[in-house]
Amino acid sequence: MISCQKTGYSAPIEFHCKPFYGGKKHRITADIMHTSNRKPLFKIEGEWNGVMYKKSENGESEVFIDTTTLPIVKKRVRSLDVQADNESRRLWRDVTTNLKSRNIDAATAAKRKLEDKQRAEAKERKEKNLQWQQRLFHLEGNLWRYNTPLSSRLT
């Protein structure tokens, strides 16, 4: 669910897996809603890596966005040697490397090893009655907020 407190708009977004028999892969659907109305204003359907269509209540359809026409922006990430041990790319590097080389068994083993380690750490924290310490987020009511929101980093 994506929500904007400023405008009151929200959109529950669903990424669909390819069905076993037939059907398309990379599908996405969303209902664009406003807090003033329980019914969706319109629906979005299509492929997250292709064309998405805006479908109105009256059945009209128009292109919402064609992602194939957007420029590809290379991610900017710190190199692994300067990342902390618990940063995502560093944690998952063995899984990623093996997936890229199509070594599914090794990727599965690396994933299992990582997840077993995380489960063991969670069990140890529970036994010692320790709470996980958030570094980048804080809780406001029942919502998690990023400590330095994008708006404060752009000014």
C-alpha positions in Angstrom: 0.0 0.0 0.0 1.3 3.4 -0.9 -0.4 6.3 0.8 0.1 10.1 0.7 -1.0 11.9 3.9 -0.8 15.3 2.1 -3.3 14.5 -0.7 -5.3 11.6 0.9 -4.6 9.3 -2.1 -3.6 5.7 -1.7 -3.0 2.7 -3.8 -2.9 -0.9 -2.8 -0.5 -2.4 -5.3 -0.3 -6.1 -6.2 2.5 -7.7 -8.1 1.3 -11.0 -9.6 3.3 -14.2 -10.2 3.0 -15.9 -13.5 0.3 -18.6 -13.2 1.3 -22.3 -13.7 -0.8 -22.6 -16.8 -0.9 -19.8 -19.3 -1.2 -16.2 -18.3 1.3 -13.4 -18.4 4.3 -12.7 -16.1 5.3 -9.4 -14.6 1.7 -8.3 -14.0 0.7 -5.5 -11.7 -2.7 -4.2 -10.6 -3.6 -1.2 -8.4 -6.7 0.6 -7.2 -6.2 4.4 -7.0 -8.3 5.6 -4.0 -9.0 8.8 -2.1 -10.0 8.9 1.6 -13.2 10.8 0.6 -14.4 7.8 -1.4 -14.5 4.1 -0.7 -14.6 3.2 -4.4 -11.5 3.3 -6.5 -11.2 6.4 -8.7 -9.5 4.2 -11.3 -7.5 1.0 -11.7 -4.0 0.4 -13.0 -3.3 -2.8 -14.9 -0.4 -4.0 -17.0 3.2 -5.1 -16.7 5.6 -3.5 -14.2 8.4 -3.7 -16.8 6.2 -2.7 -19.7 3.0 -0.8 -20.3 0.5 0.0 -17.6 -3.0 1.2 -18.4 -5.4 3.4 -16.5 -8.9 2.0 -16.5 -11.8 4.3 -15.5 -15.1 3.2 -14.1 -16.8 3.7 -17.5 -14.5 1.1 -19.1 -12.2 3.6 -20.9 -8.6 2.6 -21.0 -5.5 4.8 -21.7 -1.8 4.3 -21.3 -0.8 5.3 -17.7 2.9 4.8 -18.2 5.2 2.9 -20.6 8.2 1.9 -18.6 10.1 0.8 -21.7 10.4 4.4 -22.7 11.9 5.5 -19.4 15.7 5.9 -19.1 17.5 3.3 -17.1 19.2 4.9 -14.1 22.1 2.9 -12.7 21.9 2.4 -8.9 24.5 4.2 -6.9 25.6 2.0 -4.0 28.7 1.9 -1.9 31.2 -0.8 -2.8 30.9 -4.0 -0.7 34.2 -3.4 1.0 32.9 -0.3 2.7 29.5 -1.6 3.6 28.6 -2.8 7.1 28.3 -6.6 7.6 24.5 -6.3 7.9 23.9 -4.2 4.7 21.7 -5.9 2.2 24.0 -6.2 -0.8 26.8 -7.5 1.3 24.5 -10.0 3.1 23.0 -11.3 -0.1 26.1 -11.2 -2.3 26.6 -15.0 -2.4 23.0 -15.5 -3.3 23.2 -12.9 -6.0 26.4 -14.1 -7.5 25.1 -17.7 -7.7 21.8 -16.6 -9.2 23.7 -14.6 -11.9 25.7 -17.6 -12.8 22.5 -19.7 -12.8 23.8 -22.0 -10.0 20.5 -22.4 -8.2 21.7 -25.0 -5.8 24.5 -22.8 -4.5 22.1 -19.8 -4.4 19.6 -21.8 -2.3 22.4 -23.0 0.0 23.6 -19.5 0.5 20.1 -18.2 1.2 19.5 -21.0 3.7 22.8 -20.2 5.5 21.9 -16.5 5.7 18.4 -17.1 6.9 19.5 -19.7 9.5 22.0 -17.2 10.9 19.3 -14.5 11.1 16.9 -17.0 12.8 19.7 -17.9 15.3 20.4 -14.2 16.0 16.7 -13.5 16.6 16.4 -16.5 18.9 19.4 -15.3 20.9 17.9 -11.8 21.2 14.6 -13.3 22.4 16.4 -15.5 25.0 18.3 -12.5 26.3 15.2 -10.3 26.2 16.9 -7.9 23.8 15.1 -5.7 21.3 16.3 -5.2 17.8 17.8 -1.7 17.5 16.6 0.3 14.5 19.3 2.5 13.0 17.5 4.1 10.0 13.8 4.1 11.1 11.7 5.1 14.1 8.2 4.2 15.1 5.5 7.0 15.0 2.3 5.5 16.3 2.0 2.3 14.3 3.9 3.6 11.3 7.7 3.2 10.6 9.3 6.5 9.4 12.7 6.9 7.9 14.9 9.1 10.1 16.0 11.4 7.3 13.2 11.7 4.9 13.9 12.4 1.2 12.4 15.9 1.5 15.0 16.9 4.1 17.8 15.4 2.0 16.8 17.3 -1.2 17.0 20.8 0.3 
